[in-house]
């Protein structure tokens, strides 16, 4: 039994006439074409020399000086980003006016993405011993209210900007501070707040400062993705932005909430505004297919892999794996992806890239757009990123190797 010589089984070869004819080549590439069409609609047409678009976060100075904008658009930057967590509507309006003027001058179109701040938990008032750093084993009282400086409780005390979180966090849960630089565990819940014990910090200690971000990777935070500040900013954003960056969005209901607000503000024109869901939490990854269904059928839609908070939320060692899964899901759904956070950051800030940054930029070629943050050497960063993207697109298209001829060593021998 099981031997093909003794038991050959039924002969299926004669009846091939009922099989469907092979799909034409155009049908095979139809998905790629749909994705490119969606990327063009969301982010603008890419530079003729490369497939992947470049987005740059604008510094405040672009409100009063067009020099940087002129350099960026001359380098064919397709999209600029305004972070609504900083500055004011008056400054944003000046930035946008300058972008539109430089567009006309350079004959280069440029999309404007405005990021809503979202409900990012942060430290507010901080009380600590003078010049004292945090070390492993130290405890911090994370409180609902501003800490009393003369209190006899724990020497390290800090207020959390989102007090509704306290009812959702349980003893034993992790709390990370300052983009993962300080790792703590909840060891006790008090009426005042949470007692955190430090278990991960640099050997020379860590600094506890007002403004440091908080992450709660073991806790699904149930809170509105639109803060009171976001509601204040939305009328301006809806009137001026080509793209809205949606921070800390986690569910399809979160997408629907913003869609309803845009409908209220823009009426029949609401669906012309593009949305980008910033994937920053485990919950957002779990609900990504449902968010795509909610958004992509109604308006231009994209996904940003926001690797800063995401790395802390899912652990650094899982970040690369999750990047792959997000890229796969979005490619299957014909949804453009923006590769973001710390891309060529050392280069943009200090003028010289790290070796690992160049490899990261090369990997970013599989997305539809790469986002650079601001820095004094941002123009140089754009130039190098463009060069890397142009070289890598001959080797790789999304997940598919291009198998191009490897001639670099020959060129080197004859140079």
MIFIDREN-399679 format. One record per residue (C-alpha): residue in one letter; y, x, z. Coordinates in Angstrom, 2 decimals. Layout:
N
type|v|u|w
A|Y|X|Z
...
This chain:
415
type|v|u|w
X|0.00|0.00|0.00
X|3.48|1.22|-0.91
X|2.26|3.61|-3.65
X|4.11|2.94|-6.91
X|1.11|4.07|-8.99
X|-1.27|1.55|-7.38
X|1.26|-1.20|-6.65
X|4.10|-0.81|-9.15
X|5.64|-4.20|-8.29
X|7.35|-6.57|-10.72
X|8.73|-5.21|-13.99
X|12.47|-5.91|-13.89
X|13.52|-3.80|-16.87
X|13.14|-6.31|-19.73
X|15.57|-8.88|-18.41
X|18.94|-7.08|-18.42
X|20.61|-9.65|-20.66
X|21.68|-11.77|-17.69
X|23.66|-8.95|-16.07
X|27.46|-8.99|-16.33
X|29.01|-6.61|-18.81
X|30.57|-3.46|-17.35
X|34.18|-3.97|-16.26
X|36.77|-2.43|-18.54
X|38.58|0.69|-17.35
X|41.76|-1.32|-16.70
X|39.92|-3.50|-14.18
X|38.57|-0.43|-12.40
X|42.11|0.82|-11.72
X|43.60|-2.63|-11.06
X|43.64|-2.07|-7.28
X|45.53|1.22|-7.66
X|48.06|-0.50|-9.90
X|48.58|-3.30|-7.39
X|49.17|-0.78|-4.61
X|51.72|1.11|-6.71
X|53.51|-2.13|-7.56
X|53.70|-3.04|-3.88
X|54.98|0.46|-3.04
X|57.67|0.22|-5.73
X|58.80|-3.15|-4.38
X|58.83|-2.00|-0.75
X|60.13|1.56|-1.02
X|61.65|1.89|-4.47
X|60.40|3.76|-7.52
X|59.15|7.25|-6.70
X|60.68|10.40|-8.16
X|59.25|11.17|-11.64
X|57.75|14.42|-10.35
X|55.72|12.94|-7.48
X|53.83|9.83|-6.45
X|54.73|9.81|-2.74
X|58.18|8.74|-1.62
X|60.28|10.45|1.06
X|62.14|8.66|3.85
X|64.69|10.43|6.08
X|66.16|9.27|9.39
X|69.96|9.41|9.25
X|71.99|11.19|11.95
X|75.17|9.60|13.29
X|77.32|12.05|11.29
X|76.48|10.26|8.03
X|78.82|7.48|9.16
X|81.81|9.78|8.65
X|80.56|12.46|6.23
X|78.80|11.82|2.92
X|77.74|15.44|2.37
X|74.21|15.08|3.74
X|73.67|11.77|1.95
X|74.71|13.36|-1.33
X|72.25|16.22|-0.78
X|69.40|13.86|0.12
X|69.85|11.53|-2.84
X|70.23|14.49|-5.19
X|66.81|15.60|-3.89
X|65.51|12.12|-4.87
X|64.99|10.80|-1.34
X|64.00|7.19|-2.01
X|64.66|5.67|1.41
X|66.80|6.34|4.48
X|66.18|5.03|7.98
X|68.63|3.85|10.62
X|67.25|3.69|14.17
X|68.81|0.66|15.86
X|67.90|2.09|19.27
X|70.92|4.37|18.78
X|74.58|3.97|17.81
X|76.18|0.56|17.13
X|76.64|-2.02|14.35
X|80.04|-0.51|13.56
X|78.48|2.93|12.97
X|75.52|1.44|11.05
X|77.95|-0.37|8.75
X|79.75|2.90|7.98
X|76.41|4.62|7.30
X|75.36|1.86|4.92
X|78.71|1.86|3.11
X|78.39|5.61|2.56
X|74.82|5.27|1.29
X|75.88|2.66|-1.26
X|78.82|4.78|-2.42
X|76.64|7.87|-2.87
X|74.08|5.77|-4.76
X|76.75|4.95|-7.35
X|78.00|8.52|-7.49
X|74.56|10.12|-7.94
X|72.97|7.28|-9.93
X|70.05|7.42|-7.49
X|68.90|4.18|-5.85
X|68.01|4.30|-2.16
X|66.39|1.73|0.12
X|67.76|1.26|3.64
X|65.26|0.75|6.46
X|66.57|-0.40|9.84
X|64.23|0.01|12.82
X|64.43|-2.51|15.64
X|64.14|-0.77|19.02
X|61.41|-3.02|20.42
X|60.08|-3.20|23.99
X|59.58|0.48|24.75
X|59.02|0.98|28.51
X|61.19|3.77|29.91
X|62.26|5.31|33.19
X|65.68|4.21|34.36
X|67.13|5.45|37.65
X|65.21|8.47|39.00
X|65.26|9.89|42.54
X|63.65|13.27|43.24
X|64.05|16.32|45.48
X|66.70|18.69|44.14
X|65.37|20.96|41.35
X|61.82|19.98|42.25
X|59.23|19.69|39.49
X|56.16|17.49|39.43
X|52.77|19.12|39.94
X|49.20|17.88|39.90
X|48.54|15.74|42.98
X|52.15|14.62|43.43
X|52.79|10.89|43.71
X|55.50|8.78|42.09
X|56.66|5.32|43.06
X|57.32|3.42|39.84
X|59.47|0.53|41.03
X|60.78|-2.77|39.70
X|64.26|-2.14|41.06
X|66.52|0.90|41.27
X|65.13|3.21|44.00
X|67.04|3.69|47.24
X|68.17|7.28|47.61
X|67.90|7.22|51.41
X|64.46|5.61|51.47
X|61.76|7.40|53.46
X|59.04|6.55|50.91
X|57.64|8.93|48.29
X|60.03|11.75|47.28
X|59.60|10.97|43.55
X|60.77|7.46|42.68
X|61.77|5.90|39.37
X|62.62|2.46|38.05
X|60.75|0.99|35.06
X|62.79|-0.73|32.35
X|60.15|-3.49|31.94
X|59.30|-4.93|35.38
X|57.03|-7.64|33.89
X|54.49|-4.88|33.19
X|53.68|-4.51|36.90
X|51.67|-7.73|37.04
X|49.52|-6.60|34.10
X|48.66|-3.03|35.20
X|45.63|-2.58|37.48
X|44.68|0.14|39.97
X|42.89|2.95|38.14
X|44.84|2.49|34.91
X|46.43|5.46|33.19
X|50.20|5.80|32.88
X|51.62|8.56|30.68
X|55.21|9.77|30.94
X|57.42|11.63|28.43
X|55.26|11.34|25.29
X|52.11|12.35|27.13
X|53.49|15.42|28.89
X|52.78|13.94|32.33
X|49.55|12.03|32.92
X|49.10|9.83|35.98
X|46.73|7.23|37.41
X|47.69|4.08|39.32
X|46.30|4.60|42.84
X|48.00|1.72|44.62
X|49.99|-1.45|43.96
X|52.79|-2.24|46.42
X|55.43|-4.93|46.63
X|57.95|-2.36|45.36
X|55.83|-1.34|42.37
X|53.06|1.09|41.42
X|52.08|4.35|43.11
X|51.15|6.91|40.45
X|49.28|10.15|41.13
X|49.82|13.07|38.75
X|46.60|14.49|37.28
X|47.88|16.13|34.08
X|50.99|18.30|33.81
X|51.96|21.74|32.53
X|51.05|24.67|34.82
X|54.75|25.24|35.57
X|55.24|21.58|36.43
X|56.98|18.69|34.71
X|60.42|17.15|34.92
X|60.97|13.51|35.79
X|64.09|12.26|34.01
X|65.81|9.01|33.22
X|65.04|7.90|29.66
X|61.50|9.28|29.53
X|59.13|6.90|27.78
X|56.10|5.31|29.44
X|52.72|4.51|27.92
X|49.99|2.30|29.40
X|46.93|2.97|27.18
X|44.46|1.08|29.41
X|46.63|-2.05|29.56
X|47.31|-4.60|26.84
X|50.99|-5.33|27.41
X|51.78|-8.99|26.79
X|55.48|-9.12|26.06
X|57.69|-10.24|23.21
X|58.10|-7.55|20.52
X|61.71|-8.69|20.12
X|63.93|-7.66|23.02
X|67.30|-9.25|23.87
X|68.93|-6.26|22.13
X|66.80|-6.89|19.02
X|67.96|-10.50|18.89
X|71.56|-9.27|19.10
X|71.00|-6.79|16.26
X|68.98|-9.07|13.98
X|71.93|-10.89|12.31
X|73.37|-7.54|11.19
X|69.98|-6.13|10.21
X|69.01|-9.23|8.24
X|72.31|-9.07|6.34
X|72.21|-5.35|5.45
X|68.66|-3.93|5.52
X|66.26|-3.71|2.59
X|63.43|-3.04|5.05
X|63.01|-3.92|8.72
X|60.91|-1.55|10.83
X|59.09|-3.66|13.45
X|58.45|-1.59|16.58
X|55.55|-2.29|18.97
X|54.27|-5.20|16.89
X|50.69|-6.00|17.98
X|49.55|-9.36|16.59
X|49.91|-11.73|13.66
X|51.89|-13.99|15.99
X|54.38|-11.15|16.47
X|54.81|-10.97|12.69
X|55.30|-14.73|12.53
X|57.96|-14.56|15.25
X|60.11|-12.17|13.21
X|59.51|-14.17|10.03
X|60.79|-17.30|11.78
X|63.92|-15.48|12.94
X|64.59|-14.19|9.44
X|64.08|-17.69|8.07
X|66.64|-18.98|10.54
X|69.13|-16.25|9.59
X|68.58|-16.00|5.81
X|66.95|-19.28|4.81
X|65.46|-19.13|1.32
X|66.34|-15.41|1.04
X|64.29|-14.43|4.10
X|61.23|-13.39|2.09
X|63.27|-10.88|0.09
X|63.56|-8.66|3.18
X|60.65|-6.26|3.46
X|58.78|-5.71|6.75
X|57.11|-2.53|7.97
X|54.74|-2.90|10.92
X|54.83|0.23|13.07
X|51.31|0.81|14.41
X|51.77|2.27|17.89
X|49.07|0.76|20.12
X|45.32|0.13|20.25
X|45.99|-3.60|20.07
X|47.95|-3.15|16.83
X|45.01|-1.28|15.26
X|42.58|-4.03|16.29
X|44.80|-6.74|14.84
X|45.92|-4.92|11.69
X|43.91|-7.07|9.22
X|45.36|-10.27|10.67
X|48.89|-8.84|10.55
X|48.41|-7.91|6.90
X|47.27|-11.44|6.09
X|50.26|-12.94|7.90
X|52.86|-10.73|6.26
X|51.70|-9.42|2.89
X|51.39|-12.82|1.27
X|54.95|-13.82|2.12
X|57.16|-10.78|1.49
X|57.07|-7.04|0.70
X|55.07|-5.45|3.50
X|54.05|-1.98|4.59
X|52.50|-0.17|7.55
X|53.86|2.88|9.36
X|51.46|5.17|11.21
X|53.81|5.85|14.13
X|51.91|8.79|15.53
X|54.11|9.47|18.57
X|53.20|6.56|20.80
X|49.92|6.01|18.97
X|48.57|9.44|19.94
X|49.29|8.80|23.62
X|47.84|5.29|23.47
X|44.53|6.18|21.80
X|44.29|9.86|22.89
X|45.16|12.80|20.67
X|41.56|13.50|19.67
X|41.22|10.04|18.09
X|44.50|10.14|16.18
X|43.06|11.75|13.03
X|40.20|9.23|12.96
X|42.56|6.27|13.32
X|44.84|7.63|10.59
X|41.85|7.54|8.25
X|40.91|3.99|9.20
X|44.47|2.71|8.76
X|44.70|4.39|5.35
X|41.37|2.83|4.31
X|42.29|-0.68|5.45
X|45.70|-0.60|3.83
X|44.43|0.82|0.54
X|41.83|-1.96|0.37
X|44.56|-4.54|0.99
X|47.03|-2.89|-1.45
X|49.49|-2.30|1.40
X|51.72|0.81|1.26
X|51.52|3.25|4.18
X|54.29|5.39|5.68
X|53.13|8.64|7.35
X|55.54|9.30|10.22
X|56.33|11.26|13.38
X|56.81|15.03|13.64
X|56.31|15.72|9.93
X|57.77|19.23|9.41
X|59.66|18.75|12.68
X|59.87|22.45|13.53
X|61.23|23.14|10.07
X|63.82|20.35|10.28
X|65.01|21.49|13.71
X|64.62|25.29|13.58
X|64.46|26.23|9.89
X|60.91|27.63|9.84
X|57.76|25.45|9.69
X|54.58|26.03|11.61
X|51.43|26.61|9.57
X|49.87|23.41|10.93
X|52.91|21.40|9.81
X|52.38|22.41|6.20
X|48.76|21.23|6.34
X|49.88|17.97|7.93
X|52.44|17.46|5.14
X|49.68|18.10|2.59
X|47.48|15.46|4.22
X|50.41|13.04|4.12
X|50.15|12.97|0.31
X|47.53|10.22|0.70
X|50.16|7.79|1.97
X|52.79|6.09|-0.19
X|55.71|7.49|1.81
X|56.37|10.32|4.26
X|59.09|10.00|6.91
X|61.09|12.97|8.15
X|63.21|12.86|11.27
X|66.71|14.27|11.48
X|67.56|17.91|12.14
X|70.04|20.62|11.09
X|67.59|21.87|8.41
X|66.58|18.47|7.06
X|67.59|19.31|3.46
X|65.31|22.37|3.49
X|62.55|20.20|4.97
X|62.92|17.70|2.12
X|62.73|20.50|-0.46
X|59.56|21.98|1.02
X|57.96|18.56|1.51
X|58.66|17.69|-2.12
X|57.05|20.93|-3.26
X|53.96|20.35|-1.11
X|53.58|16.74|-2.30
X|53.89|17.71|-5.96
X|51.24|20.40|-5.60
X|48.82|18.25|-3.60
X|48.91|15.23|-5.91
X|47.09|17.27|-8.56
X|44.26|17.82|-6.05
X|44.03|14.42|-4.36
X|44.85|10.78|-5.14
X|44.52|8.69|-2.00
X|40.88|9.29|-0.97
X|39.75|10.59|-4.35
X|39.58|14.31|-5.18
X|41.04|15.02|-8.63
X|38.81|18.07|-9.30
X|41.53|19.89|-11.16
X|40.95|23.40|-12.47
X|41.45|26.03|-9.78
X|43.70|28.51|-11.57
X|45.84|29.84|-8.73
X|43.81|33.05|-8.38
X|44.09|33.70|-12.14
X|47.84|33.13|-12.04
X|48.08|35.50|-9.09
X|46.19|38.24|-10.96
X|48.58|38.03|-13.92
X|51.80|37.75|-11.93
